[in-house]
Amino acid sequence: MQGILKKCRLCKIEMKTSPFAMCDTCLMESNLIKNYIIKHPHVSIEQISVATNVPYEKVQCMVKLGVN
């Protein structure tokens, strides 16, 4: 029997159910962004994107959804 599939709330790819509602990649990127913001609290989305190598649109979506 196959597990229940849901879509990641950020990148929309199908994944197995997760308590975080995010795929492993987005969860890892979210942690990178969170750690970067903790060390550099007054940065722009563009600076976060460049420093973490996460696409600008994805960082923007994370901020909008309040992922961090």
N, C-alpha and C positions, 0 to 999 in steps of 0.2 A: 504494500500500500504506500502510495506516495504521500509526502508531507504536504501541508497546506502551503500554497504559494501566494505571496503578496507582492506588491510593488514597493520598492524603496521610495520613501517620501521625497527624496532629493533627486536621484537620477532616473527614477521610474523603471529600473530594470526589475525583472522578476527575481524573487529570492524566497528562501524559506522564511517562515514566520520568525520574527526577532522581537524581543522586548523593546528594542530601540527604534523599530520601524525603519531602519536603515540597513543597507547592505554593508558588508565588511569594509569595502573601499571607502564609502562615505563616512562610516564610523571612524576609520583611521584618519581620514582627512579632517573630520570634525575635531578629533583630539589634537591634531597638529595645529589647527587654527586656534583652538581654545588655549593651548599652551603658549602660542605666539602672542595672543592678546594679553595673557596674564603678564608676560614679560615686557610687552610694549602696549600699554593700555590706550594710548591716544593715536592709533594708526588708522589710515583709511582702508577701505576695502581693496583698493588697488595695491597698496603696500602689503597687505595680508596675502593677496593673491601671488604677488611676485616672490615674497619671502617663503611661502609654503609650497609654491608650485601647484596650487589648486586653481582651476579656471575661475576667472572673475565672476562669471554668472553663477557658478556654484557657491562661491563665498557669499555673494549677494543673496542668494536663495536661503542659505543657512542663517544669515542675519535676519532676513525677513520672517523666517519660521521660528526664530529664537532658539536655534539648535544649540548654540553655545550658551 
